Amino acid sequence: MTDSLREPLEAPWELYLADEAATVAAGEALGRACSDSGLERGLVIFLGGQLGAGKTTFSRGVLRAFGHRGAVKSPTYTLVEPYEFHRSRVYHFDLYRLGDPEELEYMGVRDYFGPGSLSLVEWSERGVGVLPEPDLKVVLNLHGTGRALTVCAMSDVGNRVLGLMPSSRRGAGSDRGPAADQQDGW
Protein backbone atom coordinates (compact mmCIF):
# COMPACT_ATOMS: atom_id res chain seq x y z
CA MET A 1 0.00 0.00 0.00
CA THR A 2 2.90 2.37 0.68
CA ASP A 3 6.42 2.61 -0.66
CA SER A 4 7.78 2.13 2.86
CA LEU A 5 11.32 1.25 3.83
CA ARG A 6 12.38 -0.49 7.04
CA GLU A 7 14.83 2.26 8.07
CA PRO A 8 14.09 6.00 8.22
CA LEU A 9 14.94 7.84 5.01
CA GLU A 10 16.58 10.90 6.52
CA ALA A 11 17.22 12.65 9.81
CA PRO A 12 14.19 12.58 12.11
CA TRP A 13 12.19 15.58 13.28
CA GLU A 14 12.83 15.91 17.02
CA LEU A 15 11.38 18.12 19.69
CA TYR A 16 11.09 18.44 23.46
CA LEU A 17 7.46 18.92 24.51
CA ALA A 18 7.19 20.65 27.87
CA ASP A 19 3.47 20.10 28.46
CA GLU A 20 0.11 19.11 27.04
CA ALA A 21 -0.23 22.33 25.03
CA ALA A 22 3.15 21.72 23.36
CA THR A 23 2.11 18.13 22.55
CA VAL A 24 -1.13 19.31 20.94
CA ALA A 25 0.78 22.03 19.02
CA ALA A 26 3.30 19.50 17.69
CA GLY A 27 0.46 17.23 16.58
CA GLU A 28 -1.23 20.15 14.89
CA ALA A 29 2.00 21.03 13.04
CA LEU A 30 2.28 17.45 11.78
CA GLY A 31 -1.41 17.43 10.87
CA ARG A 32 -0.98 20.60 8.78
CA ALA A 33 2.00 19.03 7.01
CA CYS A 34 -0.03 15.88 6.33
CA SER A 35 -2.93 17.93 4.98
CA ASP A 36 -0.59 20.08 2.87
CA SER A 37 0.97 16.93 1.38
CA GLY A 38 -2.37 16.23 -0.31
CA LEU A 39 -3.16 12.74 1.02
CA GLU A 40 -3.63 11.57 -2.59
CA ARG A 41 -2.48 8.05 -1.77
CA GLY A 42 -3.39 8.12 1.90
CA LEU A 43 -0.97 8.31 4.79
CA VAL A 44 -0.26 5.90 7.66
CA ILE A 45 1.34 7.08 10.91
CA PHE A 46 2.35 4.67 13.66
CA LEU A 47 2.32 6.26 17.13
CA GLY A 48 4.67 4.69 19.68
CA GLY A 49 5.41 5.23 23.34
CA GLN A 50 4.51 3.78 26.69
CA LEU A 51 1.12 4.21 28.35
CA GLY A 52 0.60 7.84 29.28
CA ALA A 53 3.24 9.18 26.90
CA GLY A 54 0.77 11.44 25.10
CA LYS A 55 -0.17 9.56 21.92
CA THR A 56 -3.85 10.48 22.13
CA THR A 57 -3.02 14.09 23.09
CA PHE A 58 -0.74 14.28 20.04
CA SER A 59 -3.57 12.82 17.91
CA ARG A 60 -5.87 15.57 19.18
CA GLY A 61 -3.45 18.09 17.69
CA VAL A 62 -3.37 16.27 14.36
CA LEU A 63 -7.17 16.31 14.27
CA ARG A 64 -7.24 20.04 15.09
CA ALA A 65 -5.21 20.68 11.95
CA PHE A 66 -8.08 19.15 9.97
CA GLY A 67 -10.68 21.29 11.78
CA HIS A 68 -11.86 19.02 14.61
CA ARG A 69 -12.60 20.99 17.77
CA GLY A 70 -14.36 18.39 19.89
CA ALA A 71 -13.07 15.89 22.40
CA VAL A 72 -10.65 13.19 21.29
CA LYS A 73 -10.53 10.06 23.35
CA SER A 74 -8.52 6.95 22.75
CA PRO A 75 -10.62 4.32 20.93
CA THR A 76 -9.27 1.56 23.18
CA TYR A 77 -12.50 -0.47 23.21
CA THR A 78 -13.82 0.34 19.72
CA LEU A 79 -10.35 0.00 18.09
CA VAL A 80 -11.01 2.86 15.64
CA GLU A 81 -12.65 6.27 15.73
CA PRO A 82 -13.40 7.82 12.31
CA TYR A 83 -13.40 11.57 11.72
CA GLU A 84 -14.88 12.87 8.44
CA PHE A 85 -13.78 16.21 6.99
CA HIS A 86 -14.58 18.08 3.79
CA ARG A 87 -11.90 16.49 1.61
CA SER A 88 -10.37 13.86 3.84
CA ARG A 89 -10.88 11.27 6.55
CA VAL A 90 -8.78 10.66 9.65
CA TYR A 91 -8.94 7.30 11.39
CA HIS A 92 -7.59 7.05 14.92
CA PHE A 93 -6.77 3.46 15.86
CA ASP A 94 -5.83 2.19 19.32
CA LEU A 95 -4.85 -1.48 19.18
CA TYR A 96 -3.83 -1.80 22.83
CA ARG A 97 -6.62 -4.28 23.62
CA LEU A 98 -6.37 -6.20 20.34
CA GLY A 99 -6.10 -9.91 21.12
CA ASP A 100 -4.96 -11.12 17.69
CA PRO A 101 -4.05 -9.26 14.47
CA GLU A 102 -6.65 -11.39 12.65
CA GLU A 103 -9.36 -9.41 14.46
CA LEU A 104 -8.41 -6.48 12.22
CA GLU A 105 -9.28 -8.54 9.15
CA TYR A 106 -12.75 -9.26 10.55
CA MET A 107 -13.45 -5.56 10.98
CA GLY A 108 -12.37 -4.80 7.38
CA VAL A 109 -9.30 -2.80 8.39
CA ARG A 110 -7.92 -2.60 4.84
CA ASP A 111 -10.87 -0.40 3.87
CA TYR A 112 -9.57 2.33 6.18
CA PHE A 113 -6.27 2.77 4.34
CA GLY A 114 -6.47 4.52 1.01
CA PRO A 115 -6.65 7.76 -0.95
CA GLY A 116 -7.82 10.79 1.00
CA SER A 117 -7.27 9.16 4.38
CA LEU A 118 -4.87 9.64 7.25
CA SER A 119 -4.58 6.74 9.69
CA LEU A 120 -3.10 7.29 13.15
CA VAL A 121 -2.29 3.92 14.73
CA GLU A 122 -1.46 3.54 18.42
CA TRP A 123 0.07 0.20 19.48
CA SER A 124 0.74 -0.76 15.86
CA GLU A 125 2.95 -3.69 16.92
CA ARG A 126 -0.25 -5.54 17.84
CA GLY A 127 -1.38 -5.47 14.20
CA VAL A 128 1.83 -6.82 12.62
CA GLY A 129 1.18 -8.74 9.45
CA VAL A 130 -2.16 -7.06 8.80
CA LEU A 131 -1.42 -3.32 8.92
CA PRO A 132 0.26 -1.61 5.98
CA GLU A 133 3.77 -0.27 6.44
CA PRO A 134 3.84 3.26 7.93
CA ASP A 135 4.79 6.41 6.10
CA LEU A 136 5.81 8.02 9.39
CA LYS A 137 6.73 6.69 12.81
CA VAL A 138 6.07 9.01 15.73
CA VAL A 139 7.54 8.13 19.13
CA LEU A 140 6.74 9.96 22.36
CA ASN A 141 8.85 9.19 25.43
CA LEU A 142 8.64 10.58 28.92
CA HIS A 143 11.57 12.98 29.38
CA GLY A 144 11.83 14.74 32.74
CA THR A 145 8.55 16.56 33.27
CA GLY A 146 7.83 16.65 29.53
CA ARG A 147 8.04 14.43 26.48
CA ALA A 148 10.64 13.76 23.82
CA LEU A 149 9.07 13.56 20.35
CA THR A 150 10.74 11.88 17.38
CA VAL A 151 9.15 11.67 13.93
CA CYS A 152 10.82 9.49 11.29
CA ALA A 153 9.93 9.23 7.61
CA MET A 154 9.59 5.62 6.52
CA SER A 155 8.54 6.25 2.89
CA ASP A 156 8.89 8.87 0.19
CA VAL A 157 5.43 10.16 1.11
CA GLY A 158 6.48 10.43 4.75
CA ASN A 159 9.66 12.21 3.72
CA ARG A 160 7.56 14.74 1.77
CA VAL A 161 5.49 15.37 4.92
CA LEU A 162 8.63 15.84 7.04
CA GLY A 163 9.88 18.29 4.42
CA LEU A 164 6.85 20.45 5.21
CA MET A 165 7.66 20.54 8.93
CA PRO A 166 9.60 23.43 10.54
CA SER A 167 13.16 22.77 9.34
CA SER A 168 14.84 23.98 12.53
CA ARG A 169 13.61 20.82 14.27
CA ARG A 170 15.05 18.34 11.75
CA GLY A 171 17.59 16.17 13.46
CA ALA A 172 18.46 18.79 16.06
CA GLY A 173 15.41 19.50 18.23
CA SER A 174 16.37 17.39 21.22
CA ASP A 175 19.88 18.86 21.24
CA ARG A 176 18.54 22.38 21.62
CA GLY A 177 16.96 21.68 25.00
CA PRO A 178 13.57 22.43 26.49
CA ALA A 179 14.07 26.17 26.93
CA ALA A 180 14.91 26.77 23.27
CA ASP A 181 11.96 24.73 22.04
CA GLN A 182 9.53 26.45 24.39
CA GLN A 183 10.89 29.84 23.42
CA ASP A 184 10.32 29.76 19.66
CA GLY A 185 6.85 28.16 19.92
CA TRP A 186 4.73 27.33 16.86
Disulfide bonds with the S-S distance in Angstrom:
none
